[in-house]
Amino acid sequence: DTLPSVIRFLSQHQMTGKMKWLVGSDPELKRTWARWGVSVETSGHHPEEVGHSGQSFGIDAKGRIRTVYPPNFDPEQIVADVPKLAAYKAAFPNLYR
């Protein structure tokens, strides 16, 4: 994606300020997707159409993935996990130097 296409998409879907989006070169994106376990499929006939996995991650203050939520998660799961994610820093201070 290019920055203008991301801005247009977010605006069209009323998601401006509600989603984070990753932009970069194909090699940069592929490296990042691989590190985060994101699968991506493109259409040979319509390259602008991209399908990707839709999990959300619970990440601690150090940037470590602590939990993964499926695409159909209940927002209450995240609400319940936020204090736990924040507590990792208190419970494991040696990891957060």
Solvent accessible surface area in square Angstrom, and as a share of the most:
residue,aa,sasa,rsa
1,D,98,0.51
2,T,84,0.49
3,L,107,0.53
4,P,88,0.55
5,S,28,0.18
6,V,6,0.04
7,I,105,0.53
8,R,131,0.48
9,F,76,0.32
10,L,20,0.10
11,S,69,0.44
12,Q,126,0.56
13,H,101,0.45
14,Q,147,0.65
15,M,60,0.27
16,T,95,0.55
17,G,79,0.76
18,K,144,0.61
19,M,78,0.35
20,K,196,0.83
21,W,82,0.29
22,L,88,0.44
23,V,65,0.38
24,G,32,0.31
25,S,55,0.35
26,D,96,0.50
27,P,81,0.51
28,E,85,0.38
29,L,12,0.06
30,K,126,0.53
31,R,146,0.53
32,T,43,0.25
33,W,66,0.23
34,A,80,0.62
35,R,206,0.75
36,W,84,0.29
37,G,52,0.50
38,V,38,0.22
39,S,72,0.46
40,V,42,0.24
41,E,132,0.59
42,T,96,0.56
43,S,36,0.24
44,G,81,0.78
45,H,166,0.74
46,H,90,0.40
47,P,98,0.62
48,E,132,0.59
49,E,96,0.43
50,V,75,0.43
51,G,39,0.38
52,H,122,0.54
53,S,35,0.23
54,G,36,0.34
55,Q,49,0.22
56,S,39,0.25
57,F,52,0.22
58,G,4,0.04
59,I,71,0.36
60,D,8,0.04
61,A,79,0.61
62,K,90,0.38
63,G,46,0.44
64,R,93,0.34
65,I,71,0.36
66,R,81,0.29
67,T,40,0.23
68,V,82,0.47
69,Y,8,0.03
70,P,65,0.41
71,P,100,0.63
72,N,131,0.67
73,F,60,0.25
74,D,77,0.40
75,P,88,0.55
76,E,113,0.51
77,Q,81,0.36
78,I,56,0.28
79,V,93,0.54
80,A,57,0.45
81,D,27,0.14
82,V,81,0.46
83,P,85,0.53
84,K,124,0.53
85,L,24,0.12
86,A,69,0.54
87,A,49,0.38
88,Y,61,0.23
89,K,108,0.46
90,A,86,0.67
91,A,67,0.52
92,F,98,0.41
93,P,83,0.52
94,N,111,0.57
95,L,68,0.34
96,Y,29,0.11
97,R,220,0.80
